[in-house]
Amino acid sequence: MRATRRRFDLSAVSELLLGVPTVLSSLLVLALLGKAVTPQALWLPPALWLLSGAVVFLPATDQLLAVVAYRLRKPTRTERAALEPLLEEVCGAAGVDPRRYWLRIQNSKGINAMAVGGHVVGVSTAALQLPPRQLEAVLAHELGHHLAGHTRISLLRWWYELPARAVVGLVVLVGVAIHGVGRAVGTPGARVISTLLIVVLAAAALVVSPWLVLVPVIAPLLAWSSRRAELHADRVAAELGYGPVLLEVLRRWVREGQDDLRARAPVRARMLASHPSCAQRITRLRGR
């Protein structure tokens, strides 16, 4: 059994750093809330929110996220009998305990797999039809995400960003409502007043959540970080001995047309894509 390959890579570190502006905006939102509710201890809500990040590391969070966000279910006895030996092989190659990871199934006609939280490895029902060795390579790729901490860091960043994103969402809803009222009234004065109110709301949102001005820069950088994470997971799978088999899976996706839209997407869409194209993944794997 090999030594455990558990390590953070550049994509995980960069995602942490790119999340800093939004997380600071969340803390500012909570500090303002603390000033209104507990003026003598305005630091308390931000401190409690930072401590609340521990919820990301609870096993129950992974289970809830798998069901709510990804609609994953527990495998049937037959599915478990097919998957467990493959996961054991992959974990044996990586030097990790397979009991640490929970297999889940997504009812889908498309070949897909995902790593969720710190424990869940999910595959689609279509992926179960792959030859065992190819399915093993897919599991190795998802294990690569877990070993690098990609999914855990993404979840932690999402959690800490919630207050800032909630404020922006609230401002957008109020702005839409004001715009609707202005149009419903229909008079020039009502339209001018609604426009001014929307401008004031936008300015207030920028004061409370200054990270908004960085969105045009942060969004493509986060997408780049996500693409690097996918390439890193491919590299881990290759290091575990699944490189040639993973190439077979990627070439199969290309033959079945699953990569056509991504490859032909406009430049802006490719910049914001969370996954690299199969062609890029194939090139990187062949290079190894």
Legacy VTK file of the C-alpha trace (Angstrom):
# vtk DataFile Version 3.0
C-alpha trace
ASCII
DATASET POLYDATA
POINTS 288 float
0.000 0.000 0.000
1.344 3.396 -0.987
1.706 6.396 1.292
-1.361 8.610 1.549
-1.441 11.316 -1.123
-3.418 13.805 0.932
-2.205 17.313 0.084
-3.572 20.692 -0.941
-2.586 21.799 -4.425
-2.402 25.243 -6.013
-6.047 25.229 -7.112
-7.249 24.640 -3.538
-5.004 27.384 -2.159
-6.000 29.833 -4.918
-9.703 29.218 -4.259
-9.144 30.043 -0.602
-7.394 33.296 -1.499
-9.994 34.270 -4.116
-12.731 33.816 -1.534
-11.152 36.305 0.893
-12.887 39.491 -0.462
-16.355 37.933 -0.275
-15.719 36.424 3.143
-14.550 39.817 4.436
-17.754 41.342 3.039
-19.743 38.709 4.952
-17.940 39.633 8.154
-18.651 43.323 7.480
-22.351 42.529 7.026
-22.399 40.641 10.326
-20.450 43.401 12.092
-23.077 45.928 10.966
-25.752 43.559 12.216
-23.887 43.278 15.513
-23.700 47.057 15.776
-27.484 47.230 15.431
-28.307 44.316 17.737
-25.416 44.159 20.217
-23.606 47.530 19.967
-21.395 46.693 22.945
-20.145 43.522 21.228
-20.397 44.106 17.478
-17.596 41.563 17.025
-19.802 38.747 18.322
-21.820 37.912 15.147
-18.685 37.777 12.920
-16.889 35.630 15.497
-19.838 33.248 15.788
-20.072 33.014 12.008
-16.400 32.105 11.739
-16.924 29.398 14.355
-19.985 28.157 12.492
-17.680 27.039 9.673
-17.184 23.876 11.717
-20.546 22.699 10.374
-18.832 22.060 7.027
-16.757 19.316 8.639
-19.712 17.425 10.100
-20.578 14.120 8.369
-24.268 15.042 8.535
-23.541 18.075 6.327
-22.116 15.848 3.604
-25.159 13.603 3.752
-27.582 16.541 3.585
-25.673 18.204 0.756
-25.581 14.982 -1.252
-29.369 14.669 -1.058
-30.430 18.326 -1.364
-27.857 19.769 -3.774
-27.022 16.727 -5.908
-30.060 14.475 -5.401
-27.878 11.498 -4.637
-29.276 8.340 -3.106
-27.776 5.349 -1.370
-26.803 2.539 -3.749
-28.906 -0.601 -3.979
-27.391 -3.882 -2.876
-26.491 -4.696 -6.480
-24.937 -1.279 -7.094
-22.973 -1.467 -3.877
-21.674 -4.926 -4.763
-20.412 -3.538 -8.076
-18.907 -0.307 -6.717
-17.347 -1.223 -3.382
-14.608 -3.507 -4.780
-13.654 -0.798 -7.282
-13.445 1.883 -4.592
-11.368 -0.456 -2.437
-8.922 -0.926 -5.309
-8.609 2.817 -5.833
-8.194 3.544 -2.121
-5.664 0.740 -1.855
-3.588 2.362 -4.611
-3.817 5.734 -2.807
-3.112 4.301 0.644
-6.345 5.515 2.237
-9.108 3.715 4.095
-12.098 3.095 1.770
-14.426 3.156 4.782
-13.805 6.903 4.938
-15.831 7.428 1.761
-19.546 6.930 1.113
-20.803 5.766 -2.256
-23.884 7.487 -3.631
-25.866 7.232 -6.875
-27.349 9.943 -9.095
-30.235 8.886 -11.325
-29.032 10.243 -14.649
-28.751 9.098 -18.260
-25.476 10.969 -18.669
-22.122 9.579 -17.585
-21.178 11.665 -14.580
-19.455 11.494 -11.204
-18.878 13.918 -8.364
-17.066 14.376 -5.065
-19.170 16.014 -2.358
-17.946 17.450 0.938
-15.236 15.372 2.528
-16.683 11.885 2.233
-19.163 11.385 -0.614
-18.210 9.833 -3.953
-21.169 9.814 -6.322
-21.628 8.285 -9.749
-24.555 8.397 -12.160
-26.561 5.338 -13.103
-25.193 5.730 -16.639
-21.620 5.615 -15.308
-22.412 2.243 -13.737
-22.617 0.847 -17.277
-18.945 1.615 -17.917
-16.489 -1.286 -17.977
-15.225 -1.900 -14.411
-11.731 -0.623 -15.082
-13.060 2.609 -16.628
-15.439 3.125 -13.720
-12.484 2.569 -11.400
-10.618 5.364 -13.193
-13.597 7.688 -12.735
-13.614 6.896 -9.005
-9.862 7.603 -8.891
-10.489 11.055 -10.375
-13.122 11.830 -7.718
-10.848 10.522 -4.977
-8.228 12.937 -6.292
-10.581 15.815 -5.463
-11.016 14.540 -1.903
-7.295 13.993 -1.361
-6.538 17.542 -2.510
-9.283 19.070 -0.355
-11.045 20.663 -3.335
-14.601 19.883 -2.281
-14.100 20.739 1.378
-12.556 24.118 0.588
-15.285 24.947 -1.961
-17.947 24.150 0.611
-16.210 26.197 3.318
-15.881 29.188 0.991
-19.538 28.924 -0.013
-20.617 28.818 3.641
-18.614 31.870 4.699
-19.850 33.831 1.661
-23.533 33.296 2.469
-24.153 36.588 4.395
-22.643 38.732 1.631
-24.517 36.858 -1.079
-27.761 37.044 0.920
-27.483 40.846 1.102
-26.922 41.078 -2.646
-29.866 38.762 -3.304
-32.097 40.853 -1.041
-31.016 44.078 -2.769
-31.777 42.562 -6.181
-35.244 41.458 -5.060
-36.056 44.876 -3.595
-34.680 46.575 -6.715
-36.861 44.422 -8.978
-39.896 45.220 -6.811
-39.202 48.976 -6.946
-38.738 48.818 -10.709
-42.013 46.935 -11.050
-43.874 49.517 -8.964
-42.386 52.348 -11.033
-43.524 50.719 -14.273
-46.961 49.935 -12.836
-47.540 53.571 -11.814
-46.261 54.646 -15.216
-45.811 58.375 -14.572
-42.451 60.044 -15.358
-42.073 61.019 -11.701
-42.580 57.438 -10.527
-40.012 56.162 -13.018
-37.461 58.769 -11.897
-38.043 58.002 -8.204
-37.785 54.241 -8.774
-34.544 54.728 -10.720
-33.062 56.876 -7.944
-34.061 54.341 -5.299
-32.428 51.541 -7.309
-29.231 53.589 -7.592
-29.238 54.204 -3.829
-29.791 50.494 -3.217
-26.905 49.589 -5.535
-24.624 52.073 -3.760
-25.622 50.641 -0.368
-24.935 47.115 -1.644
-21.453 48.199 -2.745
-20.769 49.724 0.666
-21.896 46.608 2.517
-20.483 44.137 -0.026
-17.490 45.834 -1.714
-16.483 42.482 -3.232
-19.035 43.180 -5.995
-16.597 45.491 -7.759
-14.167 42.557 -8.007
-16.663 40.097 -9.513
-15.455 40.661 -13.116
-11.977 39.622 -11.960
-12.812 36.997 -9.327
-15.361 35.041 -11.403
-12.976 34.009 -14.219
-10.185 33.359 -11.710
-12.441 31.053 -9.686
-13.399 29.252 -12.897
-9.707 28.903 -13.748
-9.077 27.494 -10.271
-11.903 24.986 -10.760
-10.437 23.863 -14.085
-7.046 23.422 -12.468
-8.692 21.295 -9.781
-10.096 18.991 -12.472
-6.687 18.668 -14.113
-5.122 17.970 -10.725
-7.658 15.197 -10.040
-6.756 13.713 -13.437
-3.096 13.833 -12.460
-3.792 12.031 -9.181
-5.694 9.327 -11.076
-2.726 8.988 -13.460
-0.284 8.736 -10.551
-2.401 5.931 -9.128
-2.038 4.030 -12.408
-5.323 4.967 -14.104
-4.006 7.397 -16.720
-4.477 5.212 -19.838
-7.927 4.037 -18.691
-9.044 7.587 -17.885
-7.960 8.532 -21.406
-10.344 5.864 -22.701
-13.206 7.407 -20.714
-12.458 10.921 -21.985
-12.217 9.733 -25.590
-15.545 7.967 -25.134
-17.112 11.247 -23.966
-15.740 12.973 -27.069
-17.115 10.246 -29.355
-20.531 10.528 -27.699
-20.553 14.298 -28.193
-20.615 15.174 -24.474
-17.821 17.723 -24.958
-19.105 19.420 -28.133
-20.839 22.397 -26.493
-17.888 23.187 -24.228
-15.369 22.970 -27.066
-17.441 25.268 -29.340
-18.450 27.747 -26.627
-17.552 31.456 -26.997
-14.359 32.691 -25.385
-16.189 34.302 -22.445
-18.114 31.083 -21.742
-14.886 29.070 -21.827
-13.278 31.548 -19.406
-16.152 31.026 -16.958
-16.367 27.245 -17.443
-15.798 25.227 -14.271
-14.438 22.222 -16.205
-11.749 22.068 -18.886
-12.636 20.531 -22.228
-12.028 16.834 -22.753
-9.492 17.792 -25.437
-7.422 19.715 -22.874
-7.691 16.893 -20.343
-6.638 14.356 -22.968
-3.666 16.492 -23.977
-2.510 16.827 -20.364
-2.894 13.113 -19.675
-1.073 12.143 -22.858
1.706 14.507 -21.830
2.110 12.537 -18.620
LINES 1 289
288 0 1 2 3 4 5 6 7 8 9 10 11 12 13 14 15 16 17 18 19 20 21 22 23 24 25 26 27 28 29 30 31 32 33 34 35 36 37 38 39 40 41 42 43 44 45 46 47 48 49 50 51 52 53 54 55 56 57 58 59 60 61 62 63 64 65 66 67 68 69 70 71 72 73 74 75 76 77 78 79 80 81 82 83 84 85 86 87 88 89 90 91 92 93 94 95 96 97 98 99 100 101 102 103 104 105 106 107 108 109 110 111 112 113 114 115 116 117 118 119 120 121 122 123 124 125 126 127 128 129 130 131 132 133 134 135 136 137 138 139 140 141 142 143 144 145 146 147 148 149 150 151 152 153 154 155 156 157 158 159 160 161 162 163 164 165 166 167 168 169 170 171 172 173 174 175 176 177 178 179 180 181 182 183 184 185 186 187 188 189 190 191 192 193 194 195 196 197 198 199 200 201 202 203 204 205 206 207 208 209 210 211 212 213 214 215 216 217 218 219 220 221 222 223 224 225 226 227 228 229 230 231 232 233 234 235 236 237 238 239 240 241 242 243 244 245 246 247 248 249 250 251 252 253 254 255 256 257 258 259 260 261 262 263 264 265 266 267 268 269 270 271 272 273 274 275 276 277 278 279 280 281 282 283 284 285 286 287
